[in-house]
Amino acid sequence: MHISLTPELESRIKAKVETGFYNNASEVIREALRFMETHEDWIHEIKLARLREQLNVGVDQLDRGEGIAIESKSALDALFDDIKS
C-alpha cells in the first residue's frame, strides 16, 4: 500500500519516531489507527447513550398519557414531515 502525506503530517510522524517511543513510521500509523477506532467506538457509545435517554423520555411521556394517537398512514406521514421541518 502506498499513501501520500502532506509535509506537515510527514514531519509529525518523524517527530514521533524521534522520541524513541516508536521504532518507525508504520508503528506511528498503526497506533493512530488504533486510536481512531477507539475514538469511533467511544462516539458510537455516546450516541447510543443519548438515544437511550431520548427513548426513556418518550416512554415516560407515554406513561403519563402525553402521547398522540396516529390513526392513519397519512397522519404518520404528516407527523414525519413536521419533524423534518
Number of C-alpha atoms within 10 A of each C-alpha: 2 4 4 7 10 8 9 9 11 13 12 14 19 15 13 17 17 13 9 9 10 17 12 14 17 12 15 18 13 11 13 12 12 12 12 12 12 12 12 12 12 12 12 12 12 12 12 12 12 12 12 12 12 12 12 12 12 14 14 13 12 12 10 9 9 11 12 7 8 11 8 9 9 10 12 13 12 12 12 11 10 9 8 7 5
